[in-house]
Each structure stands twice: as C-alpha cells, then as structure tokens.
Amino acid sequence: MDFDLTDEQLMLRDTVRDLLARTYDPETRLKILDTDLGWSRDVWTQLADLGVLALPFAEEDGGVGAGPVETMVVLEEAGRRLAPEPILDAVYVPGTLIAEAGTTAQRQRILAEVLAGAKLLAFAHEEPGTPWPATELTTTAAARGDTYTLTGIKNPVPHGDCADDLVVSAKLPDGSTGLFLIAADAPGVTRKPYRTFDERRGAQVQFTNASAELLSGGDTDSAIAAATAVAQASLCAESLGAMEESLRLTTEYLKTRKQFGVTLSKFQTLTQRAADMYVSLELARSMSYYATAALEDGVLDPVTASRARLQMGRSARHIGQEAIQMHGGIGITTEYPVSHYVARLTAIARTAGSDLEHLRVLADRVSDYTLVEF
C-alpha cells in the first residue's frame, strides 16, 4: 500500500505549514493565546481563503469535496505548530453534523457562512458527570408547536465560548436523540467560558427552555457517528504532528546542550532513549494512518477509533515524558515550547475518551472474536 502523499496533498501540506510557521513562532503564539479569544482571526480568514475550512465538505454544500487524507494533512500541521484555531471544534465536527443531519435548506443556509469563516459553530454533546461516550443524555427537548425548547447543561463544549451557533444533542419526547441548532446568544442560553490547562477555550452551556431548530434531514445516530469518527481521526493526526515536533525539539537539544564538555548526544543512554521515542512515534504514525484509511473507506467503527486512540495516547505519554526529562528544568517552563506540546498532547489524550475509556471499549468487544492472543 502506498502511503506517500500526492503532489496536490504535498502542496496543501506545504501551504498550510508555511502559513502557520509565519504566524506561530513561540513568542507570538504565547501573545495570541493570552488574548480573550485565544486564537487569531487573521489566520482564520487566511485558512478560509485557502479553502482549508471547506476541505471535507461536499461541493453541493459549498465545500471542496476533498477526502479524509487532506483533512488529516491539515490537522497534522496544526499539531506541529500548536495552532490554536478551532478548525476541528468550530467547523469539521459540527459542520459534519449539519451536513449529515440537516435538510438541504439548513445545509445551504448554515454551511456557506461556516466554510467561508464568517460563522463559528460548536458541538454541545457531553454532559457533566456522565462518562464517555455520552449516550444517556439528561438534556431534554420539549415540543412546542412546530418548534422545540431545550433544557439541560452541556460541559465541556470545546470553543463554545466563541461560537455563534450551537449544535446540541438532546433527548426527544419519544426517548430518541435529536440534534438541534440554536443561536449561542438566544434567550435561555447561558455560557460560562473558561480556559483549559493547554490554553485552549471552552464553555459550560446551560439551556433553560431555549427555543431550538431541529436538524431533520438525516439520521441523528449516523450523523453523530460520522462526526465522532472525524473527531477521533483528527485528534490522532494533530497528536502525530505534536509528537513529531516534540521529538525534533528533543533531538536538537541533545545535539546542542553540553555537559562535561561534550554534547548530550554523545551519551549513549540518552540517544537510546531518543531512539525509543522514535519507535513510539512510528507506532503512532501507523495508527493515525489506520484511522484515516478507515475513514477514507467509510468505516465508522468505534473499535477502529479506540485502537488508534489508545496507541496515540500511549505514544504521546511516552514521548512527552521523555521530552521533559531530557530537557531538564527548562522543559517545564512556559517560555520553552516543549512544555506546551506536552500540555496539548495531555489534553488530547483526555478528549473524546481517555486511554482507559478507549480500553474499555475494546475490552467490551473481546467476545466478538474467536481468538485472542496476548
């Protein structure tokens, strides 16, 4: 199987890499993270102009119609530079929900603005106190004539602080799950923004009899499954980019930092540990490609996603811990970038399921197989 990128994919990668490299040197990135928004509107506009936001969406919805590989190429570069723009949270995941579950009129009305970078979305799905995956929802939808009202609390809502519209999951009166569109500033919607430890943004959103529009053009469960698959593969790709840069920073440090008159790269134990980091990186790369290939084939299997995420989490923990250790004290300072890579990798490992939760998904499916080897 050929895993090499095509000329067009390489051009996309290089274009996004150049854009993010020009913007996000470590000092500039820290300044942007410290703003109220936490990311750059200027970069967002450039990403929209390049067609990055529209990549995975069908042409009839105003998108580019590219495949999952192109999407993962972009997110890998975002991970490499720790770009804080909410490509996944504000476009790819909620946009997929609208593309899968919305009517033609809803798709045309909403996605055009989103893909042009003029409107931000957020998916409000997880609820406080409920384990991943969120299947038993406490947020309810009550019918009121031809419309619905929502009542409940959603947290965390990634980048829910800056979203213009929210895509919300709620339990319908018949007990099934529905997806609803609601303006973030609508009456009955209360947001409590916060910063995460990796300097991203999120919000707790409370709905109190808030009027909402039902997405009624497709199957809700299928739409959530599609959006979840996109999220899992995307998080793998972003992790891969961050791990690659963490290893690069570490090996460069070993080549330049001197101890006892020689560079640290002369110490065999340290070079062996760096080699082990490379092994973990390549394991992660294989599983990231595996998740992307499954998405390319239209496979929305939670077992496939959990296999990939479990290895990504283990590799990220190993690479992150070793990167900090081999940098010494400077590795945990805010001024040096490696600490930010470790923070982001740690946050990803607890997004859309932790290692333990993904392991439980795999354990619950052991009985599906006739032979298990340890």
Backbone hydrogen bonds, N-H to C=O, Kabsch-Sander energy under -0.5 kcal/mol:
donor,donor_aa,acceptor,acceptor_aa,energy
3,F,1,M,-0.7
10,L,6,T,-2.5
11,M,7,D,-2.1
12,L,8,E,-2.2
13,R,9,Q,-2.6
14,D,10,L,-2.7
15,T,11,M,-2.3
16,V,12,L,-2.4
17,R,13,R,-2.7
18,D,14,D,-2.5
19,L,15,T,-2.2
20,L,16,V,-2.5
21,A,17,R,-2.4
22,R,18,D,-2.1
23,T,19,L,-1.2
24,Y,20,L,-3.1
25,D,23,T,-0.9
29,R,25,D,-2.6
30,L,26,P,-1.8
31,K,27,E,-1.7
32,I,28,T,-2.3
33,L,29,R,-2.6
34,D,30,L,-1.3
35,T,32,I,-1.5
41,R,39,W,-0.5
44,W,40,S,-1.9
45,T,41,R,-2.3
46,Q,42,D,-2.0
47,L,43,V,-2.6
48,A,44,W,-2.2
49,D,45,T,-2.5
50,L,46,Q,-1.9
51,G,48,A,-1.2
52,V,47,L,-2.1
53,L,47,L,-0.6
55,L,52,V,-1.0
57,F,54,A,-1.3
61,D,58,A,-1.1
62,G,59,E,-1.9
63,G,58,A,-2.6
64,V,54,A,-2.6
65,G,54,A,-0.7
65,G,57,F,-1.9
66,A,55,L,-2.5
71,T,67,G,-1.4
72,M,68,P,-2.6
73,V,69,V,-2.1
74,V,70,E,-1.7
75,L,71,T,-2.0
76,E,72,M,-2.3
77,E,73,V,-1.6
78,A,74,V,-2.0
79,G,75,L,-2.2
80,R,76,E,-1.9
81,R,77,E,-1.6
82,L,78,A,-0.7
83,A,78,A,-2.2
87,I,85,E,-2.1
90,A,86,P,-2.4
91,V,87,I,-0.9
92,Y,87,I,-2.3
93,V,88,L,-2.5
95,G,91,V,-2.4
96,T,92,Y,-1.5
97,L,93,V,-1.7
98,I,94,P,-1.9
99,A,95,G,-2.6
100,E,96,T,-2.2
101,A,97,L,-2.8
102,G,98,I,-2.1
107,R,103,T,-2.7
108,Q,104,T,-2.5
109,R,105,A,-2.2
110,I,106,Q,-2.3
111,L,107,R,-2.0
112,A,107,R,-0.5
112,A,108,Q,-0.6
114,V,110,I,-1.7
115,L,111,L,-3.1
116,A,112,A,-1.1
117,G,114,V,-1.4
118,A,113,E,-2.2
119,K,113,E,-1.1
121,L,90,A,-1.5
122,A,165,D,-0.7
124,A,122,A,-0.7
124,A,167,V,-2.7
125,H,123,F,-0.9
130,T,127,E,-1.7
135,T,133,P,-1.1
137,L,135,T,-1.0
140,T,151,T,-2.5
141,A,171,K,-2.8
142,A,149,T,-2.8
144,R,147,T,-3.3
147,T,144,R,-1.7
148,Y,212,A,-1.3
149,T,142,A,-2.3
150,L,210,A,-2.5
151,T,140,T,-2.1
152,G,207,F,-2.2
154,K,205,V,-2.9
155,N,126,E,-1.5
157,V,203,A,-1.4
159,H,201,R,-2.1
160,G,157,V,-2.5
162,C,159,H,-0.7
163,A,159,H,-0.5
164,D,120,L,-2.4
165,D,120,L,-1.9
166,L,182,I,-3.1
167,V,122,A,-3.0
168,V,166,L,-0.6
168,V,180,F,-2.9
169,S,124,A,-1.9
170,A,178,G,-2.1
171,K,139,T,-3.0
172,L,176,S,-3.4
175,G,172,L,-2.4
178,G,170,A,-3.1
180,F,168,V,-2.7
181,L,213,E,-3.2
182,I,166,L,-2.1
184,A,164,D,-2.5
186,A,183,A,-1.7
189,V,186,A,-1.8
190,T,188,G,-0.5
190,T,206,Q,-2.5
192,K,204,Q,-2.5
194,Y,202,G,-2.3
196,T,200,R,-2.2
199,E,196,T,-2.1
202,G,194,Y,-2.2
203,A,157,V,-0.8
204,Q,192,K,-1.8
205,V,154,K,-2.8
205,V,203,A,-0.5
206,Q,190,T,-2.8
207,F,152,G,-3.5
208,T,188,G,-2.6
209,N,150,L,-0.5
210,A,150,L,-2.1
212,A,148,Y,-2.6
213,E,181,L,-2.8
214,L,212,A,-0.5
215,L,179,L,-3.0
216,S,214,L,-0.8
217,G,101,A,-3.2
218,G,101,A,-1.0
223,A,219,D,-1.9
224,I,220,T,-2.6
225,A,221,D,-2.2
226,A,222,S,-2.3
227,A,223,A,-2.5
228,T,224,I,-2.6
229,A,225,A,-2.1
230,V,226,A,-2.1
231,A,227,A,-2.4
232,Q,228,T,-2.7
233,A,229,A,-2.3
234,S,230,V,-2.2
235,L,231,A,-2.5
236,C,232,Q,-1.8
237,A,233,A,-2.1
238,E,234,S,-2.6
239,S,235,L,-2.3
240,L,236,C,-2.2
241,G,237,A,-2.0
242,A,238,E,-2.1
243,M,239,S,-2.8
244,E,240,L,-2.4
245,E,241,G,-1.9
246,S,242,A,-2.1
247,L,243,M,-2.4
248,R,244,E,-2.2
249,L,245,E,-2.7
250,T,246,S,-1.8
251,T,247,L,-2.6
252,E,248,R,-2.4
253,Y,249,L,-1.9
254,L,250,T,-2.2
255,K,251,T,-1.4
256,T,252,E,-1.0
256,T,253,Y,-0.6
257,R,253,Y,-2.9
259,Q,262,V,-3.3
262,V,259,Q,-1.5
264,L,257,R,-2.5
265,S,254,L,-2.2
266,K,263,T,-2.0
267,F,264,L,-1.8
268,Q,266,K,-0.7
271,T,267,F,-1.8
272,Q,268,Q,-2.3
273,R,269,T,-2.0
274,A,270,L,-2.2
275,A,271,T,-2.0
276,D,272,Q,-2.0
277,M,273,R,-1.8
278,Y,274,A,-1.8
279,V,275,A,-1.9
280,S,276,D,-2.1
281,L,277,M,-2.2
282,E,278,Y,-2.4
283,L,279,V,-2.1
284,A,280,S,-2.2
285,R,281,L,-2.6
286,S,282,E,-2.2
287,M,283,L,-1.9
288,S,284,A,-2.4
289,Y,285,R,-2.5
290,Y,286,S,-1.9
291,A,287,M,-2.3
292,T,288,S,-2.1
293,A,289,Y,-3.0
294,A,290,Y,-2.1
295,L,291,A,-1.8
296,E,292,T,-2.5
297,D,293,A,-1.7
298,G,295,L,-1.4
299,V,294,A,-3.0
300,L,298,G,-0.6
305,A,301,D,-1.8
306,S,302,P,-2.5
307,R,303,V,-2.5
308,A,304,T,-2.0
309,R,305,A,-2.8
310,L,306,S,-2.5
311,Q,307,R,-1.7
312,M,308,A,-2.4
313,G,309,R,-2.6
314,R,310,L,-2.0
315,S,311,Q,-2.7
316,A,312,M,-2.6
317,R,313,G,-2.2
318,H,314,R,-2.1
319,I,315,S,-2.9
320,G,316,A,-2.7
321,Q,317,R,-2.4
322,E,318,H,-2.3
323,A,319,I,-2.4
324,I,320,G,-2.1
325,Q,321,Q,-2.4
326,M,322,E,-2.7
327,H,323,A,-1.2
328,G,324,I,-1.2
330,I,327,H,-0.8
331,G,328,G,-1.5
332,I,329,G,-1.4
333,T,330,I,-1.3
336,Y,333,T,-0.6
339,S,336,Y,-1.0
340,H,337,P,-0.9
341,Y,337,P,-1.6
342,V,338,V,-2.1
343,A,339,S,-2.0
344,R,340,H,-2.3
345,L,341,Y,-2.6
346,T,342,V,-2.3
347,A,343,A,-2.1
348,I,344,R,-2.6
349,A,345,L,-1.9
350,R,347,A,-1.4
351,T,348,I,-1.9
358,H,354,S,-2.4
359,L,355,D,-2.3
360,R,356,L,-1.9
361,V,357,E,-1.6
362,L,358,H,-1.9
363,A,359,L,-2.6
364,D,360,R,-2.4
365,R,361,V,-0.5
365,R,362,L,-0.9
366,V,363,A,-1.4
368,D,365,R,-1.9
369,Y,366,V,-2.0
